[in-house]
Amino acid sequence: MNEAVEKEYSNRNRVAQWEDIVGQWRSRSEEFMSTSAGLSGAINVAYGQGAREVYDVFEAPGADKLMIFIHGGYWRSFAKEPHRFIAPAWLAAGFSVVLIEYELCPQISLTGITEQVERALNHLAQTRSESRWLLSGHSAGGHLTAMMWRDQARLSEQAQFCLQAAMSLSGVHDLKPMRDFSANVDLQLSEQEAILQSPMYFSPKSTRHFLAAVGGDESDGFKYQTEILSRSWALQEPDLQIPQRNHFDVLLDLADANSLLFQRTRSLL
């Protein structure tokens, strides 16, 4: 463990009120699940054989657009359920919403998680009628979003066609620092895997329709992670720093139709 790396990437140490913010995620998600839109959702749709190879679907009637979200947690914690609060604003905007779950380290490798998300998108391409997808993810989910946007993603022709825009929020795009971070006790990243799982070392499927965003109050490490992807991929969409937002409350903006993050993300598709 490297103290300098720990300072940059230990978000729970940086944000004193992180538990209160996550509590907001949970309470708002529970409230949504008591509504007709939440109650009518398809919960834990299997896309593979594993217990966590499932996703939730919330329908916007007549929608031809799909907003797909991948949660964070440094690939070793959290779940889709506390993130359901994201759905209402996107449903109101005419998107059906999917929240993808995946297995957590150390029960699986990062490479295995990436393969699971590829499998989830291929399953959606086989089973959903929406032809226009907006993929998004927060933190570790931002990393997985970017991995799906790389030109070597193992996606079916239909999934590649449907995946038309993406947004990585506070994503980790250069995994080399993770080898010196305390989370690596679970991630068990080798030098080779850290490179092969770093989106910045690949070419993107397109330099357009991809947004990299980060909270203005986040660490220099996370700002670097956003900037390095934007530079490495020569993204045409300017990266976004959201003022007065930390690693946890920045996600609230993705659920707020009036926020700049929501509007910039929606405009990608």
VENTAPE-V807358 format. One record per residue. N is the residue number from 1. OMEGA is omega as a letter, one per 20 degrees, with the letter a starting at -180 (* if undefined). D_CENTER is the distance of its C-alpha to the mean C-alpha in Angstrom with 2 decimals. Layout:
N,OMEGA,D_CENTER  N,OMEGA,D_CENTER
This chain:
1,a,25.58  2,a,25.93  3,r,26.54  4,r,25.32  5,a,21.95  6,r,21.82  7,a,22.54  8,a,19.71  9,r,16.91  10,a,18.19  11,a,16.43  12,r,18.36  13,a,21.53  14,a,20.75  15,a,19.95  16,a,22.94  17,a,21.77  18,a,18.36  19,r,19.75  20,a,20.99  21,r,17.71  22,r,15.98  23,r,19.18  24,r,18.52  25,a,15.19  26,a,17.28  27,r,20.31  28,r,18.72  29,r,16.92  30,r,20.33  31,r,22.06  32,a,20.00  33,r,20.78  34,r,24.44  35,r,24.47  36,r,25.56  37,r,22.17  38,a,20.66  39,a,23.75  40,a,23.78  41,r,20.27  42,a,20.11  43,r,18.79  44,r,17.94  45,a,18.59  46,r,19.10  47,r,17.72  48,a,19.36  49,a,21.95  50,a,20.05  51,a,20.01  52,r,16.22  53,a,15.76  54,r,15.40  55,r,13.49  56,r,14.63  57,r,15.88  58,a,17.26  59,r,19.68  60,a,20.78  61,r,24.29  62,a,25.05  63,r,21.62  64,a,21.10  65,a,17.51  66,r,14.38  67,a,11.16  68,a,8.56  69,r,5.57  70,a,3.80  71,r,5.12  72,a,6.33  73,a,10.06  74,r,11.04  75,a,10.82  76,r,13.91  77,a,13.56  78,a,12.28  79,a,11.73  80,a,10.62  81,r,13.95  82,a,13.66  83,a,10.74  84,r,13.04  85,r,14.38  86,a,11.86  87,a,13.81  88,a,17.26  89,a,16.83  90,r,15.16  91,r,17.87  92,r,20.43  93,r,19.27  94,r,20.04  95,r,16.75  96,a,16.47  97,r,13.23  98,r,11.60  99,a,9.51  100,r,9.15  101,r,10.71  102,r,11.67  103,a,14.50  104,r,14.47  105,j,16.40  106,r,19.37  107,a,19.99  108,r,18.10  109,r,17.38  110,r,14.24  111,r,15.84  112,r,16.17  113,r,12.54  114,r,11.79  115,r,14.75  116,a,13.66  117,r,10.58  118,r,13.17  119,r,15.51  120,a,13.44  121,r,13.18  122,r,16.84  123,r,17.78  124,r,16.41  125,a,18.43  126,a,21.42  127,a,21.29  128,a,19.94  129,a,22.12  130,a,19.66  131,a,19.96  132,a,17.50  133,r,13.74  134,a,11.10  135,r,7.68  136,r,4.73  137,a,1.25  138,r,3.87  139,r,6.32  140,r,6.43  141,r,2.91  142,r,3.81  143,a,6.76  144,r,6.25  145,a,5.44  146,r,8.48  147,r,10.29  148,a,10.42  149,r,11.85  150,a,14.43  151,r,17.86  152,r,18.39  153,a,15.62  154,a,17.68  155,r,17.09  156,r,20.04  157,r,21.83  158,r,20.89  159,r,17.12  160,r,17.48  161,a,19.59  162,a,17.33  163,a,14.17  164,r,15.47  165,a,12.85  166,r,9.33  167,r,7.74  168,a,6.06  169,a,6.75  170,a,8.72  171,r,7.45  172,a,10.14  173,r,11.80  174,a,15.24  175,a,15.50  176,r,19.24  177,a,19.25  178,r,17.50  179,r,20.79  180,a,22.63  181,a,20.31  182,r,21.34  183,a,18.20  184,r,19.65  185,r,22.15  186,a,19.59  187,r,17.58  188,a,20.98  189,r,19.88  190,r,22.86  191,a,23.42  192,a,23.07  193,r,19.79  194,r,18.32  195,a,19.39  196,r,18.45  197,r,14.84  198,a,14.62  199,a,13.33  200,a,15.93  201,r,18.71  202,r,18.06  203,r,18.87  204,r,16.45  205,r,17.38  206,r,18.16  207,r,18.39  208,r,18.10  209,r,15.54  210,r,12.68  211,r,11.92  212,a,11.00  213,a,11.27  214,r,12.23  215,r,14.52  216,r,18.18  217,r,19.13  218,a,16.74  219,r,18.47  220,r,19.83  221,r,17.79  222,r,14.42  223,r,16.24  224,a,17.46  225,r,14.09  226,a,13.28  227,a,16.86  228,r,17.27  229,r,14.72  230,a,16.33  231,a,19.69  232,a,19.22  233,a,17.98  234,a,20.35  235,r,17.91  236,r,20.05  237,a,17.73  238,r,18.54  239,a,15.82  240,r,15.60  241,a,16.55  242,a,16.64  243,r,19.95  244,r,20.59  245,r,17.06  246,a,16.01  247,a,12.89  248,a,13.01  249,r,14.69  250,a,12.67  251,r,10.26  252,a,13.54  253,r,13.88  254,r,11.13  255,a,13.50  256,a,16.56  257,a,18.01  258,a,20.32  259,r,17.95  260,r,17.67  261,r,13.87  262,a,14.04  263,r,16.96  264,a,15.75  265,r,12.59  266,a,14.98  267,a,17.49  268,a,15.56  269,*,16.63
